[in-house]
Amino acid sequence: MTNGPWSHHRSSGMADDIDFEIKGQELQFVEIELDPGESAVAEAGALVWKDAAVGMTTVFGDGSGGAGGGFMDKLLGAGKRLVTGESLFTTVFTHNGSGKARVAFASPTPGSILPIRLDQLGGTLICQKDSFLCAAKGVSIGIAFQRRIMTGLFGGEGFVMQKLDGDGWVFVQMGGTVIERELAAGEELHVDTGCIAAFTPSVEFDLIAAGGVKSMLFGGEGAFFARLRGPGKVWVQSLPFARLAGRMLAAAGGGGQNRGEGSVLGGLGDLIGGNR
């Protein structure tokens, strides 16, 4: 594998480390290289190709509990995935042969695949629903609730976001181009509610009014911006899938554009949030 900004070679003495390379520009896929006995877990339907020595097993939940996990633990893990919009099942790919073997996974939408090593972020990442693509086996997929009512109603992500826990590599899919910002303590970033891709747990997420009444009604950006306050890291996506789907629906004669991630209030919430 080539050594570039979208590739990584394992470090000696580092547990749960894997080799990978992300290929492509707007339509990317990640190629993971496995040693004998190593495994990667992926979202159902994400596979592009694999070497013949790589076996495939479908598991209930995210597979992070291992074979020793009880039924209730697996049921709880599957329930968390269902709440965040994922399938009840994931697929584990294990290298059962000798030498090196590779397996590749692709994002289902145009955009970027972001490689993140969780132990470098304190072990946890909060991200948009449906963002998980694949990971080194052992990463847990959970849920993060919005504690503020207004943020849950109009924040673009709803009351539930995805929480990824572990210490290994995880690959998340984002829409369009993704930028990373490091916020200092007290530093604020105002973002369109649909463009929040991910952030570390130390970042505070709430809403702020999008200017005066005239700006709210006629500015086209909705009534609120998402306000992210540091310290911590933030990832912003340029093209949320719901925005792309809304434009396609409008072009097909199905109605107006959808510029954000939507609201739990339906049409009224979309109007207030700038999604219509």
Buried (B, 14 or more C-beta within 10 A) or exposed (E): BEEEEBBBEBEEEEEBBBBBBBBEEEEBBBBBBBEEEBBBBBBEEBBEEBBEBBBEEEBBBBBBBEEEBEEEBBEBBBEBBEBBEBEBBBBBBBBBBEEBBBBBBBBEBBBBBBBBBBEEBEEBBBBBBBBBBBBBBBBBBBBBEBEEEEBBBBBBBBBBBBBBBBBBBBBBBBBBEBEEBEBEEEBEBEBBBBBBBBBBBBBBBBBEEBEEEEBBEEEEBBBBBBBBBBBBBBBBBBBBBBBBBBBEBEEEEEEEBBBBBBBEEEEEBBBBBBBB
